[in-house]
Amino acid sequence: MPTHRDALRLAAATALAVTVVVGADVAHYRTAPERRHVAVSSGAIVRYQNSLRRTPGDYRTWAALGAAYIERAEATVDPAFYPKAEEALRRSLSINGGGNRPATAAMASLADARHEYADAVGWGERGAAIGADVQGVLADAYTQLGAHRAAGAAIGRMDGSGTAFAARASREREMRGDDAGARAIAERVLETAATSSDVVCARSRLGDIAFRSGDLDAADRHYRAVLATDPAFVPARRGRARVHALRGDLESAAEGYRDLVARVPRPQNLIEYIEVLRAAGHRSEAARQDGLLRAEWRSLAANGVVGDLEAAEYAADSGDAAGALRHARAEWSRRHAVTVADALAWALHLNGRDRQALRYERRAMRLGWRNALFYRHRADIRAALGDHAASARDRAVARRINPYLDLRFPAILRASLDPFATSATGDS
């Protein structure tokens, strides 16, 4: 009789064989399901600090302190913990730079959190060479760089019985255009869930798949079920706000986002809230949130977090064509993920460079992902080039993929695309 592990591996085997594609930066995530409910208390950090005053040469405790700072940054939405994490981890590595698994793995996670994906790969491969548990970070970082074969190899080395593996396998299926396969993997996790965390992870994933395909009723059912298990679970609260927005219930959406950004003032959440406020005619509050967004970006940049993709998309959505192109080019110089290709294509279109734009949009769509916004972008680019028949076909496909496609909410349409953005803090 096949086991749950066998079923999950079988579900992903075909997809991995044709090169895994995980479009992970789409939601600008930082956390994985295996770290979903981890929140290090300030008391634990104090204990590590006190221990290091007594034994400053203990590289393991320096590594634990660095990892605790990373988790604290995620739990408190405060990037000021990242430089502290780096300092502690480098101190650990200065004491033991050879077989230091915990510090090496934590450095990979820190680079991933800062969206420095090439560094995450460097630290991850170094960790893998000494037996550190880094395959999930490697898979995600390679994907962010557009190195899909390497990402697939990393996923293949993961423990196939865990939700982390299942989430990546499901995401890969969806990115290849196999929504049914993606849904089936998440449903198997739900059927065999051993913990409430597994239920929450699977339900949230199913809600996101339904949301992206325009089945708002199913999405809402899944998000409600998640909140029945964990009323404070931020990704499901955000999911319901998104559903309200696409249904046109802007006041309910605004109320949901107001609560969300008070809890988790991350750029993606703020951008979605600003879109809803603008659509609802609340211009002064939208302007206030815009100020908070820019302050958050400054804080992130000051603490080593790269944010050009979000900045490019927001500039494009806000009518700043030059800024969109500047940020999109900066991000493309670092990595070639499909979402970056789409952002660059759209920025080029807004600047009247449609032949170039079409080339990059084709790169964005090369994987077969049924992404309504990508199709709509290509439709507009083709229309600008005079190919109105092809443009009409793309518009029709976009509408079939998501009948609720509403261009007032591009950030919401881009969002909710990462199955790993299910942390207790609602990181995306």
ZIGIRA-V415885 format. One record per residue. N is the residue number from 1. RES is the residue in one letter. PHI is phi in whole degrees, 0 to 359 (NA if undefined). Layout:
BEGIN
n=N res=RES phi=PHI
n=N res=RES phi=PHI
END
This chain:
BEGIN
n=1 res=M phi=NA
n=2 res=P phi=297
n=3 res=T phi=272
n=4 res=H phi=303
n=5 res=R phi=299
n=6 res=D phi=300
n=7 res=A phi=298
n=8 res=L phi=294
n=9 res=R phi=294
n=10 res=L phi=298
n=11 res=A phi=297
n=12 res=A phi=261
n=13 res=A phi=299
n=14 res=T phi=299
n=15 res=A phi=296
n=16 res=L phi=293
n=17 res=A phi=294
n=18 res=V phi=259
n=19 res=T phi=85
n=20 res=V phi=288
n=21 res=V phi=231
n=22 res=V phi=233
n=23 res=G phi=275
n=24 res=A phi=288
n=25 res=D phi=282
n=26 res=V phi=306
n=27 res=A phi=250
n=28 res=H phi=55
n=29 res=Y phi=277
n=30 res=R phi=229
n=31 res=T phi=243
n=32 res=A phi=245
n=33 res=P phi=303
n=34 res=E phi=292
n=35 res=R phi=246
n=36 res=R phi=300
n=37 res=H phi=248
n=38 res=V phi=275
n=39 res=A phi=217
n=40 res=V phi=283
n=41 res=S phi=283
n=42 res=S phi=296
n=43 res=G phi=297
n=44 res=A phi=295
n=45 res=I phi=297
n=46 res=V phi=298
n=47 res=R phi=297
n=48 res=Y phi=298
n=49 res=Q phi=298
n=50 res=N phi=297
n=51 res=S phi=297
n=52 res=L phi=287
n=53 res=R phi=294
n=54 res=R phi=278
n=55 res=T phi=228
n=56 res=P phi=293
n=57 res=G phi=264
n=58 res=D phi=275
n=59 res=Y phi=293
n=60 res=R phi=295
n=61 res=T phi=289
n=62 res=W phi=300
n=63 res=A phi=295
n=64 res=A phi=296
n=65 res=L phi=296
n=66 res=G phi=298
n=67 res=A phi=296
n=68 res=A phi=295
n=69 res=Y phi=296
n=70 res=I phi=297
n=71 res=E phi=297
n=72 res=R phi=294
n=73 res=A phi=300
n=74 res=E phi=291
n=75 res=A phi=290
n=76 res=T phi=258
n=77 res=V phi=57
n=78 res=D phi=234
n=79 res=P phi=290
n=80 res=A phi=297
n=81 res=F phi=284
n=82 res=Y phi=295
n=83 res=P phi=299
n=84 res=K phi=296
n=85 res=A phi=299
n=86 res=E phi=298
n=87 res=E phi=299
n=88 res=A phi=293
n=89 res=L phi=292
n=90 res=R phi=292
n=91 res=R phi=296
n=92 res=S phi=300
n=93 res=L phi=290
n=94 res=S phi=290
n=95 res=I phi=275
n=96 res=N phi=220
n=97 res=G phi=264
n=98 res=G phi=268
n=99 res=G phi=258
n=100 res=N phi=275
n=101 res=R phi=297
n=102 res=P phi=297
n=103 res=A phi=290
n=104 res=T phi=294
n=105 res=A phi=296
n=106 res=A phi=292
n=107 res=M phi=295
n=108 res=A phi=296
n=109 res=S phi=295
n=110 res=L phi=295
n=111 res=A phi=298
n=112 res=D phi=297
n=113 res=A phi=298
n=114 res=R phi=273
n=115 res=H phi=65
n=116 res=E phi=262
n=117 res=Y phi=287
n=118 res=A phi=296
n=119 res=D phi=295
n=120 res=A phi=298
n=121 res=V phi=295
n=122 res=G phi=301
n=123 res=W phi=292
n=124 res=G phi=295
n=125 res=E phi=294
n=126 res=R phi=297
n=127 res=G phi=293
n=128 res=A phi=300
n=129 res=A phi=295
n=130 res=I phi=248
n=131 res=G phi=87
n=132 res=A phi=285
n=133 res=D phi=274
n=134 res=V phi=229
n=135 res=Q phi=296
n=136 res=G phi=296
n=137 res=V phi=296
n=138 res=L phi=298
n=139 res=A phi=302
n=140 res=D phi=291
n=141 res=A phi=293
n=142 res=Y phi=299
n=143 res=T phi=297
n=144 res=Q phi=300
n=145 res=L phi=272
n=146 res=G phi=84
n=147 res=A phi=266
n=148 res=H phi=285
n=149 res=R phi=295
n=150 res=A phi=295
n=151 res=A phi=297
n=152 res=G phi=298
n=153 res=A phi=296
n=154 res=A phi=295
n=155 res=I phi=297
n=156 res=G phi=297
n=157 res=R phi=269
n=158 res=M phi=282
n=159 res=D phi=290
n=160 res=G phi=286
n=161 res=S phi=264
n=162 res=G phi=263
n=163 res=T phi=292
n=164 res=A phi=297
n=165 res=F phi=296
n=166 res=A phi=298
n=167 res=A phi=297
n=168 res=R phi=293
n=169 res=A phi=297
n=170 res=S phi=296
n=171 res=R phi=297
n=172 res=E phi=300
n=173 res=R phi=300
n=174 res=E phi=297
n=175 res=M phi=293
n=176 res=R phi=271
n=177 res=G phi=90
n=178 res=D phi=260
n=179 res=D phi=297
n=180 res=A phi=296
n=181 res=G phi=295
n=182 res=A phi=298
n=183 res=R phi=294
n=184 res=A phi=297
n=185 res=I phi=296
n=186 res=A phi=296
n=187 res=E phi=294
n=188 res=R phi=295
n=189 res=V phi=299
n=190 res=L phi=296
n=191 res=E phi=295
n=192 res=T phi=252
n=193 res=A phi=302
n=194 res=A phi=261
n=195 res=T phi=223
n=196 res=S phi=295
n=197 res=S phi=298
n=198 res=D phi=295
n=199 res=V phi=299
n=200 res=V phi=299
n=201 res=C phi=299
n=202 res=A phi=293
n=203 res=R phi=297
n=204 res=S phi=296
n=205 res=R phi=298
n=206 res=L phi=297
n=207 res=G phi=297
n=208 res=D phi=294
n=209 res=I phi=298
n=210 res=A phi=297
n=211 res=F phi=300
n=212 res=R phi=291
n=213 res=S phi=268
n=214 res=G phi=84
n=215 res=D phi=268
n=216 res=L phi=291
n=217 res=D phi=296
n=218 res=A phi=295
n=219 res=A phi=302
n=220 res=D phi=295
n=221 res=R phi=299
n=222 res=H phi=294
n=223 res=Y phi=296
n=224 res=R phi=297
n=225 res=A phi=295
n=226 res=V phi=300
n=227 res=L phi=291
n=228 res=A phi=292
n=229 res=T phi=277
n=230 res=D phi=219
n=231 res=P phi=299
n=232 res=A phi=265
n=233 res=F phi=290
n=234 res=V phi=297
n=235 res=P phi=303
n=236 res=A phi=287
n=237 res=R phi=297
n=238 res=R phi=294
n=239 res=G phi=302
n=240 res=R phi=294
n=241 res=A phi=297
n=242 res=R phi=295
n=243 res=V phi=299
n=244 res=H phi=303
n=245 res=A phi=297
n=246 res=L phi=288
n=247 res=R phi=280
n=248 res=G phi=91
n=249 res=D phi=271
n=250 res=L phi=289
n=251 res=E phi=291
n=252 res=S phi=294
n=253 res=A phi=297
n=254 res=A phi=298
n=255 res=E phi=297
n=256 res=G phi=297
n=257 res=Y phi=290
n=258 res=R phi=301
n=259 res=D phi=294
n=260 res=L phi=296
n=261 res=V phi=288
n=262 res=A phi=293
n=263 res=R phi=276
n=264 res=V phi=223
n=265 res=P phi=278
n=266 res=R phi=279
n=267 res=P phi=306
n=268 res=Q phi=300
n=269 res=N phi=295
n=270 res=L phi=297
n=271 res=I phi=297
n=272 res=E phi=298
n=273 res=Y phi=298
n=274 res=I phi=299
n=275 res=E phi=301
n=276 res=V phi=296
n=277 res=L phi=298
n=278 res=R phi=297
n=279 res=A phi=294
n=280 res=A phi=276
n=281 res=G phi=84
n=282 res=H phi=268
n=283 res=R phi=292
n=284 res=S phi=292
n=285 res=E phi=291
n=286 res=A phi=299
n=287 res=A phi=295
n=288 res=R phi=294
n=289 res=Q phi=293
n=290 res=D phi=300
n=291 res=G phi=297
n=292 res=L phi=293
n=293 res=L phi=300
n=294 res=R phi=292
n=295 res=A phi=294
n=296 res=E phi=296
n=297 res=W phi=299
n=298 res=R phi=297
n=299 res=S phi=296
n=300 res=L phi=298
n=301 res=A phi=298
n=302 res=A phi=296
n=303 res=N phi=250
n=304 res=G phi=88
n=305 res=V phi=266
n=306 res=V phi=274
n=307 res=G phi=222
n=308 res=D phi=292
n=309 res=L phi=294
n=310 res=E phi=301
n=311 res=A phi=296
n=312 res=A phi=297
n=313 res=E phi=294
n=314 res=Y phi=291
n=315 res=A phi=299
n=316 res=A phi=299
n=317 res=D phi=292
n=318 res=S phi=261
n=319 res=G phi=88
n=320 res=D phi=263
n=321 res=A phi=297
n=322 res=A phi=296
n=323 res=G phi=296
n=324 res=A phi=300
n=325 res=L phi=291
n=326 res=R phi=299
n=327 res=H phi=290
n=328 res=A phi=295
n=329 res=R phi=295
n=330 res=A phi=298
n=331 res=E phi=291
n=332 res=W phi=296
n=333 res=S phi=293
n=334 res=R phi=261
n=335 res=R phi=198
n=336 res=H phi=238
n=337 res=A phi=293
n=338 res=V phi=295
n=339 res=T phi=292
n=340 res=V phi=289
n=341 res=A phi=300
n=342 res=D phi=295
n=343 res=A phi=298
n=344 res=L phi=291
n=345 res=A phi=300
n=346 res=W phi=292
n=347 res=A phi=295
n=348 res=L phi=297
n=349 res=H phi=301
n=350 res=L phi=297
n=351 res=N phi=261
n=352 res=G phi=77
n=353 res=R phi=253
n=354 res=D phi=284
n=355 res=R phi=295
n=356 res=Q phi=296
n=357 res=A phi=302
n=358 res=L phi=296
n=359 res=R phi=298
n=360 res=Y phi=288
n=361 res=E phi=294
n=362 res=R phi=296
n=363 res=R phi=294
n=364 res=A phi=296
n=365 res=M phi=259
n=366 res=R phi=292
n=367 res=L phi=271
n=368 res=G phi=93
n=369 res=W phi=297
n=370 res=R phi=275
n=371 res=N phi=255
n=372 res=A phi=300
n=373 res=L phi=291
n=374 res=F phi=299
n=375 res=Y phi=297
n=376 res=R phi=293
n=377 res=H phi=299
n=378 res=R phi=294
n=379 res=A phi=300
n=380 res=D phi=292
n=381 res=I phi=295
n=382 res=R phi=295
n=383 res=A phi=298
n=384 res=A phi=295
n=385 res=L phi=272
n=386 res=G phi=90
n=387 res=D phi=267
n=388 res=H phi=286
n=389 res=A phi=293
n=390 res=A phi=295
n=391 res=S phi=299
n=392 res=A phi=297
n=393 res=R phi=296
n=394 res=D phi=296
n=395 res=R phi=297
n=396 res=A phi=295
n=397 res=V phi=296
n=398 res=A phi=302
n=399 res=R phi=289
n=400 res=R phi=292
n=401 res=I phi=297
n=402 res=N phi=219
n=403 res=P phi=297
n=404 res=Y phi=263
n=405 res=L phi=306
n=406 res=D phi=227
n=407 res=L phi=287
n=408 res=R phi=288
n=409 res=F phi=234
n=410 res=P phi=299
n=411 res=A phi=293
n=412 res=I phi=293
n=413 res=L phi=292
n=414 res=R phi=285
n=415 res=A phi=278
n=416 res=S phi=61
n=417 res=L phi=258
n=418 res=D phi=241
n=419 res=P phi=289
n=420 res=F phi=268
n=421 res=A phi=276
n=422 res=T phi=230
n=423 res=S phi=282
n=424 res=A phi=297
n=425 res=T phi=270
n=426 res=G phi=77
n=427 res=D phi=296
n=428 res=S phi=214
END
